[in-house]
Amino acid sequence: MFRPRPDGPRPTVALTVEGRTVMVPAGASAAAAVLAAGFDSIRETPVDGCERAPYCMMGVCFDCLAEIDGVANRQSCMIEVRPGMRIGRQMRARMIDPKAG
């Protein structure tokens, strides 16, 4: 039922997810890279710490929020991977810097 596409494998991109180097197909989303790295979840809810995984993969549900290249709360399903990208899962509630206001 599932056969490789006739155009062959796509080039891959090397990036880091939670310190793990991962090779993913060029054009893949950052959310897909987190799943390819072997993680079951991409974030925890800030209130009760429940683990969440990418759900809709099309930018509607916001369950794929992650830290990408040092910027938190990025919709990882909407961001295409780039060589050297650093993706971090968002775990626990973020600390608020009172001086940043």
Backbone as CSV, one residue per row, in Angstrom:
resi,resn,N_x,N_y,N_z,CA_x,CA_y,CA_z,C_x,C_y,C_z
1,MET,0.807,-1.186,0.000,0.000,0.000,0.000,0.862,1.266,0.000
2,PHE,1.908,1.286,0.813,2.774,2.461,0.877,4.050,2.173,0.110
3,ARG,4.308,2.980,-0.877,5.506,2.818,-1.688,6.299,4.111,-1.666
4,PRO,7.624,4.021,-1.800,8.422,5.247,-1.891,8.006,6.053,-3.107
5,ARG,8.079,7.346,-2.983,7.769,8.206,-4.132,8.794,7.970,-5.226
6,PRO,8.394,8.056,-6.483,9.327,7.792,-7.579,10.454,8.808,-7.686
7,ASP,10.278,10.000,-7.115,11.337,11.002,-7.224,12.468,10.762,-6.231
8,GLY,12.377,9.733,-5.405,13.464,9.373,-4.499,13.470,10.180,-3.215
9,PRO,14.425,9.890,-2.353,14.482,10.576,-1.059,14.861,12.042,-1.215
10,ARG,14.317,12.856,-0.323,14.629,14.287,-0.324,15.919,14.524,0.451
11,PRO,16.564,15.651,0.214,17.742,15.988,1.010,17.338,16.174,2.472
12,THR,18.297,15.980,3.354,18.007,16.105,4.784,18.668,17.346,5.375
13,VAL,18.168,17.737,6.538,18.648,18.897,7.267,19.045,18.431,8.665
14,ALA,20.198,18.868,9.153,20.642,18.535,10.514,20.237,19.666,11.450
15,LEU,19.600,19.300,12.555,19.217,20.271,13.570,19.278,19.604,14.936
16,THR,19.010,20.372,15.991,19.102,19.848,17.353,17.750,19.976,18.043
17,VAL,17.302,18.873,18.642,16.085,18.863,19.444,16.463,18.406,20.842
18,GLU,16.330,19.298,21.816,16.658,18.964,23.204,18.054,18.355,23.319
19,GLY,19.000,18.898,22.568,20.377,18.426,22.616,20.683,17.228,21.732
20,ARG,19.676,16.646,21.112,19.874,15.502,20.209,19.980,16.006,18.773
21,THR,21.013,15.577,18.071,21.126,15.924,16.656,20.204,15.001,15.870
22,VAL,19.419,15.602,15.002,18.424,14.865,14.229,18.556,15.245,12.768
23,MET,18.398,14.284,11.899,18.352,14.521,10.452,16.901,14.352,10.021
24,VAL,16.332,15.397,9.428,14.947,15.346,8.966,14.892,15.786,7.505
25,PRO,13.855,15.373,6.791,13.757,15.790,5.390,13.632,17.306,5.263
26,ALA,14.288,17.859,4.287,14.142,19.288,4.001,12.675,19.575,3.735
27,GLY,12.185,20.685,4.271,10.786,21.046,4.092,9.885,20.567,5.209
28,ALA,10.407,19.736,6.111,9.605,19.254,7.243,9.390,20.387,8.236
29,SER,8.395,20.232,9.080,8.142,21.244,10.107,8.983,20.950,11.347
30,ALA,9.152,21.978,12.174,9.868,21.806,13.440,9.126,20.822,14.337
31,ALA,7.794,20.812,14.298,7.013,19.847,15.085,7.328,18.418,14.647
32,ALA,7.432,18.195,13.346,7.771,16.868,12.835,9.168,16.462,13.286
33,ALA,10.082,17.425,13.383,11.442,17.128,13.845,11.445,16.660,15.292
34,VAL,10.593,17.269,16.130,10.497,16.834,17.535,10.014,15.392,17.598
35,LEU,9.011,15.053,16.807,8.518,13.677,16.779,9.571,12.727,16.220
36,ALA,10.296,13.157,15.190,11.350,12.323,14.599,12.490,12.087,15.583
37,ALA,12.681,13.017,16.517,13.734,12.866,17.523,13.340,11.861,18.605
38,GLY,12.104,11.381,18.559,11.674,10.347,19.492,10.917,10.839,20.713
39,PHE,10.521,12.104,20.717,9.777,12.640,21.853,8.282,12.416,21.651
40,ASP,7.596,12.028,22.731,6.144,11.824,22.685,5.380,13.119,22.896
41,SER,6.030,14.104,23.502,5.350,15.375,23.768,6.266,16.521,23.367
42,ILE,5.648,17.680,23.142,6.413,18.852,22.743,6.361,19.930,23.815
43,ARG,5.365,19.826,24.700,5.251,20.810,25.767,4.437,20.239,26.912
44,GLU,4.430,20.967,28.030,3.541,20.680,29.150,2.634,21.886,29.329
45,THR,1.407,21.647,29.755,0.529,22.779,30.024,1.041,23.502,31.260
46,PRO,0.976,24.831,31.281,1.536,25.578,32.404,0.760,25.405,33.711
47,VAL,-0.512,25.051,33.653,-1.314,24.957,34.874,-1.105,23.635,35.597
48,ASP,-1.334,22.522,34.910,-1.247,21.238,35.608,-0.134,20.324,35.109
49,GLY,0.671,20.769,34.165,1.820,19.993,33.721,1.497,18.812,32.830
50,CYS,0.279,18.749,32.267,-0.065,17.655,31.351,0.764,17.775,30.077
51,GLU,1.254,16.643,29.603,2.036,16.644,28.374,1.120,16.788,27.169
52,ARG,1.585,17.543,26.191,0.842,17.759,24.958,1.763,17.444,23.789
53,ALA,1.171,16.930,22.724,1.910,16.616,21.502,1.329,17.444,20.367
54,PRO,2.066,17.607,19.276,1.472,18.284,18.127,0.191,17.548,17.730
55,TYR,-0.858,18.298,17.459,-2.151,17.666,17.209,-2.620,17.875,15.772
56,CYS,-2.930,19.108,15.416,-3.527,19.319,14.094,-2.475,19.422,12.986
57,MET,-1.268,19.860,13.326,-0.163,20.022,12.376,-0.488,20.995,11.236
58,MET,-1.436,21.930,11.500,-1.748,22.934,10.476,-2.015,24.313,11.075
59,GLY,-1.553,24.556,12.317,-1.601,25.890,12.886,-2.887,26.310,13.553
60,VAL,-3.787,25.373,13.838,-5.068,25.737,14.423,-5.100,25.538,15.944
61,CYS,-4.539,24.458,16.444,-4.762,24.066,17.842,-3.753,24.646,18.844
62,PHE,-2.597,25.059,18.423,-1.545,25.629,19.280,-0.970,24.616,20.285
63,ASP,-1.170,23.327,20.083,-0.575,22.330,20.971,0.894,22.085,20.662
64,CYS,1.413,22.657,19.606,2.796,22.415,19.195,3.753,23.523,19.622
65,LEU,3.350,24.362,20.563,4.220,25.470,20.966,5.560,24.945,21.469
66,ALA,6.639,25.544,20.993,7.988,25.116,21.360,8.913,26.329,21.363
67,GLU,10.093,26.122,21.921,11.124,27.149,21.875,12.014,26.849,20.678
68,ILE,12.095,27.794,19.761,12.889,27.597,18.548,13.928,28.693,18.462
69,ASP,15.179,28.278,18.429,16.315,29.201,18.384,16.212,30.277,19.467
70,GLY,15.820,29.840,20.664,15.775,30.731,21.819,14.510,31.558,21.962
71,VAL,13.565,31.418,21.045,12.309,32.167,21.109,11.190,31.208,21.504
72,ALA,10.545,31.490,22.640,9.492,30.615,23.153,8.161,30.856,22.444
73,ASN,7.242,29.925,22.652,5.856,30.014,22.163,5.741,30.111,20.654
74,ARG,6.616,29.410,19.950,6.544,29.370,18.484,5.651,28.202,18.067
75,GLN,4.801,28.411,17.101,3.974,27.343,16.557,4.857,26.474,15.665
76,SER,5.376,25.406,16.221,6.392,24.616,15.525,5.873,23.907,14.281
77,CYS,4.576,23.674,14.197,4.052,23.012,12.992,4.046,23.944,11.791
78,MET,4.185,25.243,12.040,4.147,26.224,10.959,5.535,26.712,10.554
79,ILE,6.575,26.159,11.169,7.935,26.622,10.909,8.722,25.519,10.215
80,GLU,9.262,25.844,9.057,10.062,24.882,8.300,11.455,24.773,8.916
81,VAL,11.981,23.555,8.964,13.303,23.338,9.554,14.383,24.023,8.721
82,ARG,15.445,24.431,9.419,16.626,25.025,8.795,17.857,24.334,9.363
83,PRO,18.922,24.253,8.606,20.152,23.655,9.140,20.596,24.400,10.403
84,GLY,20.930,23.642,11.431,21.426,24.214,12.674,20.354,24.719,13.626
85,MET,19.088,24.584,13.261,17.990,25.033,14.126,18.068,24.323,15.477
86,ARG,17.741,25.052,16.539,17.697,24.480,17.889,16.257,24.516,18.382
87,ILE,15.710,23.351,18.670,14.332,23.248,19.130,14.337,22.717,20.557
88,GLY,13.612,23.397,21.434,13.463,22.956,22.814,11.994,22.798,23.144
89,ARG,11.673,21.734,23.840,10.288,21.549,24.272,9.993,22.536,25.406
90,GLN,8.766,23.003,25.488,8.363,23.934,26.536,7.790,23.131,27.699
91,MET,8.579,23.026,28.739,8.168,22.244,29.888,7.966,23.166,31.092
92,ARG,6.888,22.961,31.799,6.532,23.742,32.990,6.207,25.180,32.622
93,ALA,5.670,25.891,33.576,5.328,27.307,33.350,6.597,28.117,33.224
94,ARG,6.582,29.116,32.378,7.744,29.982,32.211,7.847,30.962,33.359
95,MET,9.042,31.304,33.708,9.271,32.321,34.731,9.096,33.698,34.081
96,ILE,8.468,34.596,34.808,8.253,35.957,34.312,9.297,36.859,34.931
97,ASP,9.971,37.607,34.087,10.989,38.557,34.558,10.292,39.878,34.890
98,PRO,10.206,40.262,36.173,9.500,41.498,36.529,10.180,42.753,35.985
99,LYS,11.443,42.676,35.637,12.169,43.829,35.097,11.929,44.020,33.604
100,ALA,11.339,43.001,32.954,11.160,43.050,31.502,9.938,43.874,31.090
101,GLY,9.166,44.375,32.005,7.933,45.091,31.678,8.157,46.438,31.217
